[in-house]
Amino acid sequence: MADNWSIEDAEELYGVKRWGAGYFSIGDNGSIKITPNHRLPDVTIDMQEVMDEIIAEGIQLPAVIRFHDILRSQVEILNETFAQTIEDAKYNGKYVGVFPIKVNQMREVVEEIMDAGEPYNYGLEAGSKPELMAVLAYNENPNALTILNGYKDEDYLTLALLGRQLGRKMIIVIEKFSELEMLIPLAKKLGVEPMIGLRSKMMVRSSGKWAGSSGDRAKFGLSITEILNIVDLLKKEDMLHCAKLLHFHIGSQLSDIRKIKEAVSEGARLYAKLIQMGVPLEYLDIGGGLGIDYDGTSSTTDSSRNYSTEEYVADVVYGVKQICQLEDVPHPNLVSESGRAITAHHSCVVTNIVGEIKNTGAQFDITRAEGEHILVSNMRELITAADMHPQERYNDAASFKQSTYEAFKLGILSLEEMAKIDTMYWQILAEIHDSLDRETFVFQELEELEDMLASQYLCNFSIFQSAADTWAIGQVLPIVPITRLNEKPEVRCSIVDITCDSDGKLSKYIEGTEISDNIPMHTLRKGETYHVGMFLTGAYQDVMGDMHNLFGRLTEVHIYCHDDEDGDFYIEEVVPGTSAEKVLETMQYNTDYMAKTVKKWLDREVRKGKIAPREGVRWTDYYEKCLAGTTYLKV
């Protein structure tokens, strides 16, 4: 263990407990520790032992590791928090939440959520025809709701009515007036009575990345005028009794509890007024938005939240109750669509570092040569000017470097002189950086030194496949070494992926309570694998990735805790990642044709005598083996 470095120091740097929500921490041995079951706090899993078993089983990295007990725990915590708060508040309605499968449509995830949620009548939400087909098959609980959002056509509505025929509580949420005009004759034609929900376009606006999903310019929802017109149409068609639910949604990853309170107040008031008009609503759906504290700051930043789950639930329950009492209307059953909060923690991506790109460049012999150019001599003088003020020394080095560039373009400097200047320049910058404490960085240029000198750790994965939101919307995800956390990390670096794209990198990192452009990691040891984990990837990242550079889905490893097993866990299932063959076929390549073409050319070379027959067979087999293999590096 390095001197003056402790587990507490590692915790302060990487903030594992701050974003880990009780599931993740750092063990005394310097490895990430997981406590996946909130009911069994003494059952813990050592991440290094998980990695050892993964490697022993021959499972290729990178991999998605799912802790299904965390998924179950999150379902239980949300439902039980609502139940307890409803009891404490003497609230007269029930909580019947739904999981929006757009957040993570993976079958194993949906099955686990439905199984964990069955005692609570926890249902599903769909927003498209394929999602509706999935929930028809997987939400078999007749007491659970199925909320149907999104724009709809006749097929969508017909499938929803099929669900009603099967005895399911399928609530068709009307997003625009024309959907109801389509639904009414279809329901009468089929002789099926629909359950109808109305989605309100809220006046309160959210904040942050998803502010555009609320307010007058929101993509979804009905204005008050449209809602009243729908009520009139339902009355005219003798179908007002079908109106069961009022729905609103002000955005994903809500960071500020005050916005939630405002939305609940507005939604509850609209519910009460509709009840007073004779609309027999039974449910108030507050939508999604329950946030995750990705950066561990408990703040109103886009990647955090300034409230707990308990506070969120209390504000919903007590807020709705107060409005209902003021308006003298019955308490509605409460629905929420909290997908991110349910799934984010249960999944992480683990990969290995395959190399280091040092920005300081390679070393070159800087011995003085007879008749060397004055620019080389000037840079050499700065090497020995350690007592010079850091800012002045930096400015001179930067000036000489720029002059070097101009001189080279004019053909004045040789390649050897350029190499000497470059070597000395980076040496000077490193010396300036090492002479300063971070608190001493008072000049902007000196603050930039850390970024200039930071290494790039080349990670065996694709940002576009495994962390799409970090590239698309600047989402911050925790990045932490899996082991060696009892050692002081001494290399500042950024994480870059193996795609051929300059955007294939992580640009923001959690460092303490701040967001940095790079992060300390450990020195790579020759012959030793260095594993890095990217956490809180269970919401959206699992399903939003694209196949940039034809990198496919990762292998998945499903972990369950069990206190009778070695290490308190076992691998329940391994789902192989997408093979190169499958990825190519997705892009409409005929891999059989490709293999035959390569074999044809190899056979030609064999007939010409340029390749031995046995060697030709080996090359053919090797090409077909690569087609069946992983799209990632095998290291």
C-alpha positions in Angstrom: 0.0 0.0 0.0 1.3 3.4 -0.9 2.3 5.7 2.0 -0.3 8.3 3.0 -3.0 6.7 1.0 -6.1 5.0 2.5 -9.4 3.5 1.5 -10.9 6.8 2.7 -8.8 8.7 0.3 -9.9 6.4 -2.5 -13.5 6.9 -1.5 -13.1 10.7 -1.4 -11.5 10.6 -4.9 -14.0 8.3 -6.7 -17.1 8.9 -4.5 -18.3 5.3 -4.6 -20.5 5.5 -1.6 -21.9 8.9 -2.7 -23.3 7.5 -6.0 -23.5 3.9 -4.9 -26.8 4.2 -3.1 -25.8 1.6 -0.5 -25.0 -1.0 -3.2 -21.3 -0.1 -3.9 -18.4 0.7 -1.7 -14.6 0.0 -1.5 -13.5 -3.0 0.5 -10.5 -3.0 2.8 -8.5 -5.0 0.2 -8.9 -2.2 -2.3 -11.6 -3.9 -4.5 -15.1 -2.7 -5.3 -17.5 -4.3 -3.0 -21.2 -4.9 -3.8 -24.1 -5.3 -1.3 -26.8 -6.2 -3.8 -29.7 -7.1 -1.5 -31.1 -4.3 0.7 -32.6 -7.0 3.0 -29.2 -8.8 3.5 -26.7 -6.1 4.4 -24.1 -8.7 5.5 -24.0 -10.5 2.2 -21.3 -8.8 0.1 -19.6 -9.6 -3.2 -16.0 -8.8 -4.0 -15.8 -7.5 -7.6 -12.3 -9.0 -8.0 -13.6 -12.4 -7.2 -16.3 -11.9 -9.8 -13.6 -10.9 -12.4 -11.5 -13.9 -11.4 -14.4 -16.3 -12.1 -15.3 -14.5 -15.4 -11.7 -14.9 -16.6 -11.6 -18.6 -15.3 -14.8 -19.3 -17.3 -13.1 -17.9 -20.5 -15.6 -15.0 -20.8 -14.2 -12.3 -23.1 -14.2 -8.7 -22.0 -15.7 -6.2 -22.3 -18.8 -7.4 -20.5 -22.0 -6.0 -19.0 -22.3 -7.3 -15.5 -25.9 -7.4 -14.1 -26.5 -7.7 -10.4 -30.1 -8.9 -10.5 -30.6 -8.6 -6.8 -30.0 -4.8 -7.1 -32.8 -4.7 -9.7 -35.1 -6.5 -7.3 -34.1 -4.3 -4.4 -34.9 -1.1 -6.3 -38.4 -2.5 -7.2 -39.0 -3.4 -3.6 -37.7 -0.1 -2.2 -39.8 2.1 -4.5 -43.0 0.1 -3.9 -42.6 -0.3 -0.1 -41.7 3.4 0.3 -44.9 4.4 -1.4 -46.9 1.9 0.7 -45.4 3.1 4.0 -45.8 6.8 3.1 -49.4 6.2 2.1 -50.1 4.4 5.4 -48.4 7.2 7.4 -50.3 9.9 5.5 -53.6 8.1 5.9 -53.9 8.5 2.1 -57.0 6.7 0.8 -55.6 5.6 -2.6 -53.0 2.9 -3.5 -49.7 3.0 -5.4 -49.7 1.0 -8.6 -46.5 1.9 -10.4 -45.3 0.8 -13.8 -41.9 0.3 -15.3 -41.4 2.0 -18.7 -39.6 -0.6 -20.8 -38.0 2.0 -23.1 -35.5 2.5 -20.3 -34.3 -1.0 -20.7 -36.1 -3.4 -23.0 -33.8 -6.4 -22.3 -36.0 -9.5 -21.7 -34.1 -10.6 -18.6 -34.5 -7.2 -17.1 -38.2 -7.0 -17.7 -38.8 -10.5 -16.4 -36.9 -9.8 -13.2 -38.8 -6.6 -12.6 -42.2 -8.3 -13.2 -41.2 -11.1 -10.8 -40.0 -8.7 -8.1 -43.0 -6.4 -8.6 -45.8 -9.1 -8.6 -46.6 -8.7 -4.9 -47.1 -5.0 -5.4 -49.1 -5.3 -8.7 -46.3 -3.4 -10.4 -47.0 -3.1 -14.1 -45.4 -2.0 -17.4 -45.5 1.0 -19.7 -45.1 0.9 -23.4 -44.6 3.7 -25.9 -44.6 1.9 -29.3 -46.1 -1.1 -31.1 -43.2 -3.5 -30.5 -43.1 -2.5 -26.8 -46.9 -3.1 -26.6 -46.4 -6.6 -28.1 -43.8 -7.3 -25.4 -45.9 -6.1 -22.5 -48.9 -8.0 -23.7 -46.8 -11.2 -23.3 -45.0 -10.3 -20.1 -47.5 -8.3 -18.0 -49.7 -11.3 -17.0 -50.8 -9.9 -13.7 -54.5 -8.9 -14.1 -54.2 -6.5 -11.1 -51.3 -4.6 -12.6 -51.6 -1.7 -14.9 -50.3 -1.5 -18.5 -49.9 2.2 -19.4 -49.8 2.8 -23.2 -48.1 6.1 -24.2 -46.7 7.4 -27.4 -48.4 8.2 -30.7 -50.8 5.5 -32.0 -52.2 4.1 -35.2 -55.1 1.6 -35.7 -52.8 -1.4 -35.2 -51.5 0.0 -31.9 -55.1 0.6 -30.6 -56.3 -2.8 -31.8 -53.5 -4.5 -29.9 -54.5 -2.5 -26.8 -58.1 -3.6 -27.1 -56.8 -7.2 -27.5 -55.3 -6.7 -24.0 -58.6 -5.6 -22.7 -60.1 -8.8 -24.2 -57.5 -10.8 -22.2 -58.7 -9.1 -19.0 -55.7 -6.8 -18.6 -55.9 -3.3 -17.3 -54.6 -1.7 -20.5 -54.9 2.1 -20.2 -54.7 3.9 -23.6 -53.3 7.3 -22.9 -54.6 9.8 -25.4 -51.8 12.1 -26.7 -53.8 14.0 -29.3 -57.5 14.4 -30.1 -57.3 12.4 -33.3 -56.3 9.3 -31.4 -59.6 9.3 -29.6 -61.5 9.9 -32.8 -59.8 6.7 -34.1 -60.3 4.7 -30.9 -64.0 5.2 -30.4 -65.3 3.7 -33.6 -62.7 0.9 -33.4 -63.8 0.0 -29.8 -67.4 -0.1 -30.8 -66.7 -2.1 -33.9 -64.8 -4.7 -31.8 -67.3 -4.6 -28.9 -64.5 -3.9 -26.4 -64.7 -1.2 -23.7 -61.4 0.7 -23.5 -59.7 2.2 -20.4 -58.8 5.7 -21.4 -56.1 8.0 -20.0 -55.6 11.7 -20.8 -52.1 13.2 -20.9 -51.9 16.8 -19.9 -49.4 19.2 -21.3 -48.1 20.8 -18.1 -47.6 24.5 -17.6 -44.7 24.0 -15.2 -41.4 23.6 -17.0 -38.7 21.2 -16.0 -35.0 22.2 -16.0 -31.8 20.6 -17.4 -31.4 18.4 -20.4 -35.0 17.4 -20.7 -36.7 20.8 -20.1 -38.1 20.7 -23.6 -40.4 17.7 -22.7 -42.6 20.1 -20.6 -44.3 23.4 -21.1 -46.3 24.7 -24.0 -43.8 23.4 -26.5 -43.8 19.9 -25.2 -43.9 17.1 -27.8 -46.6 15.1 -26.0 -49.8 16.0 -24.2 -53.1 17.8 -24.4 -53.9 21.4 -23.6 -56.7 22.2 -21.2 -58.9 23.2 -24.1 -58.2 19.8 -25.8 -58.9 17.9 -22.6 -62.3 19.6 -22.3 -63.1 18.8 -25.9 -62.3 15.2 -25.2 -64.6 15.2 -22.2 -67.4 16.6 -24.4 -66.8 13.9 -27.0 -66.8 11.1 -24.5 -70.0 12.4 -23.0 -71.5 12.6 -26.5 -70.5 9.0 -27.2 -71.7 7.8 -23.8 -68.1 6.7 -22.9 -67.2 9.2 -20.2 -67.1 6.2 -17.7 -64.1 4.9 -19.7 -61.9 7.9 -18.6 -59.8 6.3 -15.9 -56.5 8.1 -15.7 -54.9 11.6 -15.8 -51.2 11.5 -16.8 -48.5 14.2 -16.9 -44.7 14.1 -17.3 -42.3 17.0 -17.0 -39.0 15.3 -17.8 -36.4 12.7 -17.2 -33.7 12.8 -14.5 -35.4 15.6 -12.5 -32.7 17.1 -10.3 -34.6 19.7 -8.3 -37.4 18.6 -5.9 -39.1 22.0 -6.2 -40.0 21.2 -9.9 -41.5 17.9 -8.8 -43.6 19.7 -6.1 -44.8 22.2 -8.6 -45.8 19.5 -11.1 -47.6 17.4 -8.5 -49.5 20.5 -7.4 -50.6 21.4 -10.9 -51.4 17.8 -11.9 -53.4 17.2 -8.7 -55.4 20.4 -9.2 -56.3 19.4 -12.8 -57.3 16.0 -11.5 -59.6 17.6 -8.9 -61.2 20.0 -11.4 -62.0 17.1 -13.8 -63.5 15.0 -10.9 -65.7 18.0 -10.1 -66.8 18.1 -13.7 -68.0 14.5 -13.4 -65.0 12.7 -15.0 -64.7 9.4 -13.1 -60.9 9.3 -12.9 -59.4 6.6 -10.7 -55.6 7.1 -11.3 -53.2 10.0 -11.3 -50.0 9.2 -13.2 -47.2 11.5 -12.3 -44.9 10.1 -15.0 -41.2 9.5 -14.7 -38.3 11.7 -13.7 -37.2 10.2 -10.4 -33.5 11.0 -10.7 -30.2 9.2 -10.0 -27.3 10.9 -8.2 -24.7 9.9 -10.9 -22.0 12.3 -9.7 -22.7 11.9 -5.9 -23.1 15.6 -5.2 -26.7 15.6 -4.1 -27.2 18.8 -6.0 -29.3 20.2 -8.9 -26.7 19.5 -11.5 -27.9 17.6 -14.6 -26.2 14.4 -13.3 -27.5 14.5 -9.7 -30.6 15.2 -7.6 -31.1 17.2 -4.4 -33.6 14.8 -2.8 -34.0 11.2 -1.6 -36.4 8.6 -2.8 -38.3 9.0 0.5 -38.6 12.7 0.1 -39.8 12.3 -3.5 -42.5 9.9 -2.5 -43.6 12.0 0.5 -43.9 15.1 -1.7 -46.1 13.2 -4.2 -48.3 11.6 -1.6 -48.8 14.5 0.7 -48.9 17.0 -2.2 -51.8 15.1 -3.9 -53.6 14.6 -0.6 -53.5 18.3 0.3 -55.0 19.4 -3.1 -57.7 16.7 -2.9 -58.7 17.8 0.6 -58.8 21.5 -0.5 -61.0 20.5 -3.5 -63.0 17.9 -1.5 -62.5 15.1 -4.0 -61.5 11.4 -3.5 -57.8 10.5 -3.4 -56.7 8.9 -6.7 -54.6 5.8 -7.0 -51.1 6.9 -7.7 -49.0 5.8 -10.6 -45.4 6.6 -11.4 -43.2 5.5 -14.3 -39.8 5.5 -12.7 -37.5 3.6 -15.0 -34.1 5.2 -14.5 -34.3 4.8 -10.7 -35.2 1.2 -11.0 -32.6 0.0 -13.5 -29.5 2.3 -13.4 -27.6 0.8 -10.5 -28.0 -2.9 -11.4 -25.7 -2.9 -14.5 -22.1 -1.9 -15.1 -19.6 -2.3 -17.9 -16.2 -3.8 -17.1 -13.4 -3.7 -19.5 -9.6 -3.8 -19.6 -7.0 -1.2 -20.5 -5.1 -2.3 -23.6 -2.6 0.4 -23.8 -1.5 3.9 -22.8 -1.1 6.9 -25.2 1.3 9.3 -23.6 0.8 12.9 -24.6 4.4 13.8 -23.6 5.6 12.0 -26.7 8.6 9.7 -27.3 12.1 10.5 -26.0 14.9 11.6 -28.3 18.6 12.2 -27.7 18.9 15.9 -26.9 22.7 16.1 -26.9 24.0 19.4 -28.1 25.1 19.3 -31.8 27.7 21.6 -33.3 26.0 24.5 -35.1 22.5 23.7 -33.8 19.7 26.2 -34.5 19.1 29.0 -31.9 15.6 27.6 -31.3 17.1 24.3 -30.1 19.5 26.2 -27.9 16.8 28.5 -26.4 14.7 25.5 -25.5 17.7 23.8 -23.9 18.3 26.8 -21.7 14.8 26.5 -20.3 15.6 22.9 -19.2 18.0 24.2 -16.6 15.9 27.3 -15.7 14.1 25.5 -12.8 14.3 28.6 -10.6 12.4 30.6 -13.2 8.8 31.7 -12.4 6.5 28.8 -13.7 4.3 31.2 -15.7 7.3 32.8 -17.4 8.9 29.5 -18.1 5.7 28.1 -19.5 5.2 31.2 -21.7 8.7 31.0 -23.1 8.4 27.3 -23.8 5.1 27.8 -25.6 6.6 30.7 -27.7 9.6 28.6 -28.7 7.4 25.7 -29.7 5.3 28.0 -31.9 8.4 29.4 -33.5 9.6 25.9 -34.1 6.4 25.1 -36.0 6.8 28.1 -38.2 10.4 27.5 -38.9 9.8 23.9 -39.9 7.1 25.0 -42.4 9.8 27.2 -44.0 12.3 24.4 -44.2 14.6 25.9 -41.6 14.7 23.1 -39.1 15.7 19.4 -39.6 13.6 16.5 -38.4 16.3 15.8 -35.7 16.1 19.4 -34.4 12.3 19.2 -34.3 12.5 15.9 -32.3 15.0 17.5 -29.8 12.8 20.6 -29.3 9.7 18.4 -28.9 11.4 16.2 -26.3 12.6 19.2 -24.3 9.3 21.0 -24.5 7.4 18.1 -22.9 10.1 17.6 -20.3 9.8 21.3 -19.3 6.0 21.1 -19.1 6.3 18.0 -16.9 8.8 19.8 -14.6 6.5 22.8 -14.3 3.5 20.6 -13.5 5.4 18.6 -10.9 6.6 21.7 -9.1 3.1 23.0 -8.5 0.3 22.0 -6.1 -3.2 21.9 -7.6 -4.1 24.8 -5.3 -1.2 26.8 -6.9 -2.7 26.7 -10.4 -3.8 30.3 -10.5 -3.0 31.0 -14.1 -5.3 29.6 -16.8 -2.3 28.3 -18.9 -1.0 26.4 -15.9 -4.4 24.9 -15.1 -4.4 23.5 -18.7 -1.1 21.6 -18.0 -3.0 18.7 -16.4 -5.0 18.2 -19.6 -1.9 18.6 -21.8 0.1 16.1 -19.8 -2.6 13.6 -19.1 -2.2 10.2 -20.6 -5.0 8.4 -22.6 -5.8 4.9 -21.4 -7.1 2.9 -24.3 -10.1 0.9 -23.2 -11.4 -2.3 -25.0 -14.9 -1.1 -25.6 -17.0 1.4 -27.7 -18.4 4.6 -26.2 -21.1 4.5 -28.9 -22.2 1.0 -28.0 -21.9 1.0 -24.2 -22.2 4.7 -23.0 -24.1 6.5 -25.8 -25.3 9.2 -23.5 -21.8 10.3 -22.5 -21.2 11.2 -26.1 -24.7 12.4 -27.1 -25.8 14.5 -24.1 -22.7 14.8 -21.9 -24.1 12.4 -19.3 -21.6 11.7 -16.5 -21.1 8.1 -15.5 -18.9 6.9 -12.6 -15.5 5.5 -13.8 -13.6 3.5 -11.2 -10.8 0.9 -11.2 -12.1 -2.4 -10.0 -9.0 -3.1 -7.8 -5.9 -1.5 -6.4 -8.0 1.2 -4.7 -5.7 0.8 -1.7 -2.9 2.2 -3.8 -2.5 5.8 -4.7 -3.3 6.5 -8.4 -0.5 8.5 -9.8 -1.4 8.8 -13.5 -3.9 11.4 -14.7 -5.6 10.1 -17.7 -8.7 10.2 -19.9 -10.5 7.1 -21.2 -10.6 6.5 -25.0 -12.2 3.6 -26.8 -11.1 1.4 -29.7 -13.3 3.0 -32.3 -11.7 4.9 -35.2 -13.5 8.1 -34.1 -12.1 11.1 -32.3 -15.4 11.3 -30.3 -14.8 7.9 -28.9 -13.7 9.1 -25.5 -15.1 10.0 -22.1 -14.7 13.7 -21.6 -16.1 14.2 -18.1 -15.2 12.4 -14.9 -16.3 12.4 -11.2 -13.3 13.5 -9.1 -14.3 14.1 -5.5 -17.3 16.5 -5.6 -16.3 18.0 -8.9 -16.4 17.1 -12.6 -12.9 16.9 -14.2 -11.6 16.5 -17.8 -9.5 13.6 -16.7 -9.1 11.3 -13.7 -6.3 9.7 -11.6 -5.7 6.0 -12.4 -3.0 3.6 -11.5 0.3 3.0 -13.4 -0.1 0.1 -15.8 2.0 -2.9 -14.9 3.6 -5.1 -17.6 1.9 -8.4 -17.8 -0.9 -7.4 -15.4 -4.5 -6.8 -16.5 -6.0 -3.5 -15.3 -9.8 -3.6 -15.1 -12.0 -0.5 -15.1 -15.7 -0.3 -14.3 -18.2 2.1 -15.7 -21.2 2.1 -13.3 -24.9 3.1 -13.3 -25.3 2.0 -17.0 -28.6 0.0 -16.5 -30.8 2.8 -17.7 -30.8 3.6 -21.4 -27.1 2.8 -22.0 -27.9 -1.0 -22.1 -30.3 -0.5 -25.1 -29.4 2.8 -26.9 -25.9 1.9 -28.2 -25.2 1.8 -31.9 -22.8 -0.3 -33.9 -20.3 2.4 -34.8 -17.3 0.7 -36.5 -19.4 -2.5 -36.3 -18.8 -3.0 -32.6 -21.7 -5.1 -31.4 -23.4 -5.7 -28.1 -21.3 -6.8 -25.2 -21.4 -10.2 -23.5 -23.6 -10.2 -20.5 -22.9 -11.8 -17.1 -25.8 -12.2 -14.8 -24.9 -12.3 -11.1 -27.0 -13.4 -8.2 -26.0 -13.2 -4.5 -26.3 -16.4 -2.4 -24.6 -16.6 1.0 -24.1 -20.4 0.7 -21.9 -20.0 -2.4 -18.2 -19.1 -2.4 -17.9 -15.4 -2.5 -21.6 -15.0 -1.7 -22.5 -15.1 -5.5 -22.9 -17.3 -8.5 -23.0 -16.6 -12.3 -26.6 -17.5 -13.3 -26.3 -17.0 -17.0 -23.9 -15.7 -19.6 -25.4 -14.1 -22.7 -22.8 -14.0 -25.5 -22.2 -10.7 -27.2 -23.0 -10.0 -30.8 -20.6 -11.9 -33.1 -18.9 -10.2 -36.1 -21.2 -12.3 -38.3 -24.4 -11.1 -36.7 -23.3 -7.4 -36.8 -22.4 -7.7 -40.5 -25.7 -9.3 -41.3 -27.6 -6.5 -39.4 -25.9 -4.2 -41.9 -27.2 -6.4 -44.8 -23.9 -8.2 -45.5 -24.2 -11.8 -46.7 -21.5 -13.5 -44.6 -21.9 -16.8 -46.4 -21.1 -15.0 -49.6 -18.2 -13.2 -47.9 -16.7 -16.5 -46.6 -17.1 -18.2 -50.0 -15.5 -15.2 -51.8 -12.4 -15.3 -49.5 -12.2 -19.1 -49.9 -12.4 -18.7 -53.7 -9.4 -16.3 -53.8 -7.4 -18.5 -51.4 -8.1 -21.5 -53.7 -6.8 -19.5 -56.7 -3.6 -18.7 -54.8 -3.3 -22.4 -53.9 -3.7 -23.4 -57.6 -1.0 -20.9 -58.6 1.3 -22.5 -56.1 1.7 -19.3 -54.0 0.0 -20.8 -50.9 0.3 -24.4 -49.8 -3.0 -26.4 -49.7 -2.9 -26.9 -45.9 -2.1 -23.2 -45.4 -5.0 -22.3 -47.6 -7.4 -24.4 -45.4 -6.0 -22.8 -42.3 -6.6 -19.3 -43.6 -10.2 -20.2 -44.7 -10.9 -21.6 -41.2 -9.4 -18.6 -39.5 -11.5 -16.2 -41.5 -14.7 -18.1 -40.6 -13.6 -18.3 -37.0 -13.3 -14.5 -36.9 -16.7 -14.1 -38.4 -18.1 -16.2 -35.5 -16.0 -14.4 -32.9 -16.2 -11.2 -30.9 -16.1 -7.7 -32.5 -13.9 -6.5 -29.6 -10.2 -7.0 -29.0 -9.1 -10.4 -27.5 -6.5 -9.4 -25.0 
